[in-house]
Amino acid sequence: MTLSRRKSMALIGGGVVLAAGGGTAYEVTRKPDAALAPWARAGSYDDPRMRALSYAILAPNPHNRQPWKVDLSQSDRAVLYVDTDRLLPHTDPFNRQITIGLGCFLEVMRLAALEDGLAVDVDLFPDGSDPEALDARPVALCTFTPTTAPPDPLFAQVPHRRTLKEIYDTSRPVPQDVLARIRRAARHGTDVGVTDDAAQVAALRDLSAEAFLIEFRTKRTLKESVDLFRIGHREVNANPDGIDFSGPMFEMLRLTGLFSREKAMDPEDFSYKSAEDLVVANVMSGMAHLWQVTATNTRQDQIRTGQDWVRINLAATAEGVGLQPLSQGLQEFPEMARIYATLHETLAPDGGTVQMWCRLGYGPEVPVSPRWPLEAKLMNA
């Protein structure tokens, strides 16, 4: 989005909010309180497994699909499954990114259990796995046992972690010692690279922008996202997953018909063009880039990537640094093949799979993302 168009969107939304009265004003100022409640409820359960899981559901995951299901029918154990109704077949055809999200879930669960003096022994894919697609077999058998190991200081950042998708302050570089500490947060064996070199950052900005536009201009991949739009607080509360468009501006744009799923799919519509420009402006403000590489690309590698990814995210939070994954360039659909190959040549010249890639910088505070309540994710509730 150009600056003038971005300002126009804000002015349109803000102007109609100011002009609204009575019931309309009430409607546009409502928050999706039910969808945000799991953040406040985390840690409030008697069962230590439930306490750990109530934090785990706050973990980052692709398109906020929250693709986890948990069986607690066995004492001292939690069995993690993937919800196969929550996959992303067009942008994540081999479920690699979904698996990374499950790794994030497992790591936050482990950090939370440590707070209660419990270790979590994780047996990954005990019945095997398919590299082509996740299925109904368990992802992990998680056994809780007492431990004297100290808590991990990163746990304190779990309630504060965000994904910052806004424009970063391009006058404020991320100090190299801060980048080094964020990089060192990885503990599960993935190879983490980072750069703030101006030339390399500029090249990676261009690649990230091009990747976003490819996903945006490929109808089936755009539709996969648009189908997950939750527009306004009522939709967000009804389905607290997917891509959240709440707040006064979006409430009024919805009520006035200026923003809808149909308009988001129309290349001639103002909202489509505005969204395209905004995405490019966002990624072009990245002040540093970080990536994770694994030598192979097994399901176990993908889980380990997620475990390290959420640790990196939490470490960035502790440093006051914003972070946004740039997953588009690593998506494995045909139209993205050239960008995918270029990124691998650039970030993994010695071979391996680039599993995650992100931009870092300083930006505004943003609210938490909606979540389903923990009870909705339990198979035996």
C-alpha positions in Angstrom: 0.0 0.0 0.0 1.3 3.5 -0.8 1.4 5.9 2.0 -1.5 7.9 0.6 -3.6 4.8 0.1 -2.8 3.5 3.6 -3.7 6.9 5.0 -6.9 6.8 2.9 -7.9 3.5 4.4 -7.4 4.9 8.0 -9.3 8.1 7.2 -12.2 6.2 5.6 -12.4 3.9 8.6 -11.8 6.6 11.2 -14.2 9.1 9.5 -17.1 6.8 9.4 -16.5 5.8 13.0 -16.7 9.4 14.1 -19.8 9.9 12.0 -21.5 6.9 13.5 -24.0 7.2 16.2 -26.2 5.1 18.6 -26.2 1.4 17.9 -23.7 1.7 15.1 -21.1 3.4 17.3 -21.6 0.7 19.9 -21.2 -2.0 17.4 -18.0 -0.7 15.9 -16.3 -0.3 19.3 -16.9 -3.9 20.5 -13.9 -6.2 21.0 -13.9 -10.0 20.4 -13.6 -10.6 24.2 -14.5 -14.3 24.1 -11.9 -15.0 21.5 -9.2 -13.2 23.5 -10.2 -14.8 26.9 -7.8 -17.8 26.6 -4.8 -15.5 27.0 -6.1 -14.3 30.4 -7.2 -17.8 31.4 -3.8 -19.5 30.8 -2.4 -21.2 33.9 -5.8 -21.2 35.8 -6.4 -25.0 35.7 -5.9 -27.5 38.5 -4.5 -30.3 36.4 -0.8 -29.5 35.6 -1.2 -30.9 32.1 -4.1 -28.5 31.5 -2.1 -25.7 32.9 0.7 -26.5 30.5 -1.7 -26.9 27.6 -3.5 -23.6 28.4 -0.2 -21.9 27.5 0.6 -24.2 24.6 -2.5 -23.1 22.7 -1.0 -19.5 22.6 1.8 -20.7 20.4 2.3 -19.2 16.9 1.0 -21.3 14.0 0.4 -20.8 10.3 -2.7 -18.7 9.5 -3.6 -19.1 13.2 -5.2 -22.4 12.3 -4.5 -23.8 15.8 -4.2 -27.3 14.2 -3.8 -29.2 17.5 -6.0 -31.8 19.2 -5.1 -33.4 22.6 -6.1 -36.6 24.3 -5.8 -36.5 28.1 -7.5 -39.9 28.8 -4.2 -41.5 30.1 -2.9 -40.4 33.5 0.2 -38.1 33.4 0.2 -38.1 29.6 -1.0 -35.9 26.8 -1.3 -37.3 23.2 -1.0 -34.6 20.5 -2.8 -35.1 17.2 -3.1 -32.8 14.2 -6.6 -31.7 13.2 -6.6 -32.6 9.6 -9.6 -30.2 9.0 -7.2 -27.3 9.7 -4.5 -27.9 7.0 -3.5 -25.4 4.3 -3.5 -27.6 1.1 -2.7 -24.8 -1.4 0.1 -22.8 0.4 1.4 -25.7 2.5 0.8 -28.8 0.4 3.1 -31.1 2.4 2.0 -29.8 5.8 5.5 -28.7 6.6 4.5 -25.4 8.0 1.6 -26.9 10.0 4.1 -29.4 11.5 6.4 -26.5 12.5 3.4 -25.0 14.3 2.9 -28.2 16.2 6.6 -28.0 17.2 5.9 -24.5 18.6 3.0 -26.0 20.6 5.2 -28.7 22.1 7.9 -26.3 23.2 5.5 -23.8 24.9 3.9 -26.8 26.7 7.4 -27.9 27.8 8.3 -24.5 29.1 5.0 -24.2 31.0 5.4 -27.7 32.6 8.8 -26.7 33.8 7.2 -23.9 35.8 5.4 -26.7 37.7 8.5 -28.8 38.3 7.6 -31.2 35.5 9.6 -32.5 32.6 7.9 -33.6 29.4 9.3 -36.6 27.6 8.2 -36.4 24.0 8.0 -39.5 21.7 7.4 -38.0 18.2 5.3 -39.8 15.6 5.2 -43.1 17.6 3.2 -44.8 14.8 5.3 -43.3 12.0 4.5 -40.5 9.6 4.1 -39.7 6.0 6.4 -37.0 4.4 3.7 -36.2 1.9 0.9 -35.4 4.4 0.0 -35.4 8.0 -2.7 -37.9 9.0 -4.7 -39.3 11.9 -1.8 -40.9 13.6 -0.5 -39.3 16.8 2.1 -36.5 16.4 3.6 -36.9 19.9 3.1 -38.9 23.1 4.0 -36.5 25.9 4.7 -37.9 29.4 4.9 -35.6 32.4 7.3 -36.5 35.2 8.8 -34.6 38.2 12.1 -32.9 37.6 14.5 -30.7 39.5 15.5 -28.8 36.3 15.1 -25.1 36.7 12.4 -23.2 34.9 13.4 -21.5 31.6 13.4 -17.7 31.7 11.8 -17.6 28.2 8.5 -18.8 29.7 7.9 -15.3 31.1 7.5 -14.0 27.6 4.7 -16.4 26.5 1.9 -14.0 27.4 3.6 -11.1 25.7 4.7 -12.8 22.5 3.2 -11.4 19.3 3.7 -11.6 15.5 4.4 -8.1 14.4 3.0 -7.6 10.9 3.2 -3.8 10.9 5.7 -1.4 9.3 9.0 -1.3 11.3 10.9 1.9 12.2 13.5 2.1 9.4 15.5 4.7 11.4 16.2 2.2 14.1 18.5 -0.7 13.4 18.5 -3.8 15.6 21.9 -3.9 17.5 24.1 -6.8 16.6 24.4 -8.0 20.2 20.6 -8.2 20.3 20.5 -10.2 17.1 23.2 -12.5 18.6 21.2 -13.2 21.7 18.0 -13.9 19.7 19.9 -16.3 17.5 21.3 -18.1 20.5 17.9 -18.9 21.9 17.6 -21.9 19.6 18.2 -25.1 21.6 16.9 -27.9 19.5 19.6 -28.2 16.8 18.4 -26.1 13.9 21.1 -24.0 12.2 20.1 -20.3 12.7 21.5 -17.5 10.4 21.0 -13.8 10.8 22.0 -10.7 8.9 21.7 -6.9 9.2 24.0 -6.3 6.2 22.4 -3.5 4.2 22.9 -5.1 0.8 21.7 -8.5 1.9 18.7 -7.1 3.8 17.8 -5.1 0.7 17.9 -8.2 -1.5 15.9 -10.2 1.0 13.3 -7.5 1.3 12.8 -7.6 -2.5 12.5 -11.4 -2.4 9.9 -11.3 0.4 7.9 -8.7 -1.4 7.9 -10.7 -4.6 6.9 -13.8 -2.7 4.0 -12.1 -1.1 2.8 -10.8 -4.5 3.0 -14.3 -6.0 0.8 -15.7 -3.2 -1.5 -12.7 -3.5 -1.9 -12.9 -7.3 -2.4 -16.7 -7.4 -6.1 -17.0 -7.1 -6.2 -20.4 -5.3 -3.6 -19.4 -2.7 -5.2 -16.0 -2.1 -8.6 -17.6 -1.7 -7.2 -20.0 0.9 -6.4 -17.0 3.0 -9.6 -15.0 2.2 -11.7 -18.0 3.2 -10.1 -17.7 6.6 -10.9 -14.0 7.1 -12.8 -13.2 10.3 -14.2 -9.8 9.7 -15.6 -8.0 12.8 -15.9 -9.1 16.4 -18.9 -11.3 15.9 -17.1 -13.5 13.3 -13.9 -13.6 15.4 -15.8 -14.7 18.5 -17.7 -17.3 16.5 -14.5 -18.7 14.9 -11.5 -17.5 16.9 -8.9 -18.7 14.4 -7.8 -17.7 10.9 -7.0 -14.1 10.0 -8.5 -11.5 12.4 -9.9 -8.2 11.0 -11.5 -6.6 14.1 -11.3 -3.1 15.6 -13.3 0.0 14.9 -12.0 0.6 11.3 -12.7 -2.9 10.1 -16.1 -3.0 11.9 -17.2 0.1 10.0 -15.7 -1.0 6.7 -17.7 -4.2 7.1 -20.9 -2.4 8.0 -20.6 0.0 5.1 -19.7 -2.8 2.6 -16.3 -1.3 1.9 -14.5 -4.5 3.0 -15.7 -8.1 2.4 -14.3 -11.4 1.2 -15.6 -10.7 -2.2 -13.9 -7.4 -2.5 -10.7 -9.0 -1.2 -10.7 -11.3 -4.2 -11.4 -8.6 -6.8 -8.1 -7.2 -8.3 -10.0 -4.1 -9.4 -11.3 -3.2 -5.9 -9.7 -0.6 -3.7 -9.4 -2.9 -0.7 -7.5 -5.5 -2.8 -5.1 -3.0 -4.2 -4.7 -1.4 -0.7 -3.9 -4.8 0.9 -1.4 -5.6 -1.8 0.5 -2.3 -1.3 0.4 -2.6 2.5 1.9 -6.0 2.4 4.8 -4.8 0.3 5.3 -1.7 2.5 5.5 -3.9 5.6 8.1 -6.4 4.3 10.2 -3.6 2.8 10.7 -2.2 6.3 12.5 -5.2 7.7 15.7 -4.1 9.4 17.3 -7.6 9.8 16.5 -11.1 8.6 16.8 -14.4 10.4 16.4 -18.0 9.1 16.5 -21.6 10.2 18.0 -24.5 8.2 18.0 -28.2 8.8 20.2 -30.7 7.0 17.3 -33.0 6.2 13.6 -32.4 6.0 11.9 -35.0 8.1 8.9 -34.5 10.2 11.2 -34.6 13.3 13.2 -31.8 11.7 10.1 -29.8 11.2 9.0 -30.3 14.8 12.5 -29.2 16.0 12.2 -26.1 13.8 9.0 -25.2 15.5 10.6 -25.7 18.9 13.5 -23.4 18.1 11.3 -20.9 16.2 9.1 -20.2 19.2 12.2 -19.8 21.4 13.5 -17.3 18.9 10.2 -15.5 18.9 10.2 -15.4 22.7 13.8 -14.2 22.9 12.9 -11.4 20.4 10.0 -10.5 22.7 12.3 -10.3 25.7 14.5 -7.9 23.7 11.6 -5.7 22.6 12.1 -6.6 19.0 9.3 -7.3 16.5 9.3 -10.3 14.3 7.2 -11.5 11.4 7.7 -14.9 9.6 8.1 -14.6 5.8 6.6 -18.0 5.0 5.4 -17.2 1.5 8.9 -17.6 -0.2 9.2 -21.0 1.4 5.9 -22.3 0.3 6.0 -25.4 -2.0 3.5 -24.7 -4.7 4.6 -24.4 -8.4 4.3 -20.6 -8.8 6.7 -20.1 -5.9 9.4 -22.4 -7.2 11.8 -19.8 -8.4 11.7 -17.8 -5.2 12.0 -21.0 -3.2 15.1 -22.0 -5.1 16.7 -18.5 -4.9 16.2 -18.4 -1.1 17.8 -21.8 -0.7 20.7 -20.8 -2.9 21.1 -17.6 -0.7 20.4 -18.8 2.8 21.5 -22.5 2.6 24.3 -22.5 0.0 25.8 -25.7 1.5 22.5 -27.6 1.2 19.6 -28.4 3.5 16.1 -27.0 3.9 15.3 -23.5 4.8 12.5 -24.1 7.2 11.7 -20.6 8.5 12.6 -17.1 7.5 11.6 -13.8 9.1 12.1 -10.1 9.3 13.0 -8.2 12.5 12.7 -4.6 13.6 11.0 -2.2 16.0 7.4 -1.4 15.6 4.1 -0.6 17.4 2.5 -2.7 20.0 -0.2 -5.0 18.7 -3.0 -7.0 20.4 -3.0 -10.7 21.0 -4.4 -13.1 18.3 -7.8 -14.9 18.9 -7.7 -18.4 20.3 -10.1 -21.3 20.7 -10.5 -22.2 24.4 -8.5 -25.1 25.6 -11.6 -27.2 26.1 -12.4 -27.0 22.4 -9.1 -28.7 21.7 -9.5 -31.7 24.0 -10.6 -34.9 22.4 -12.1 -36.4 25.6 -13.6 -33.3 27.2 
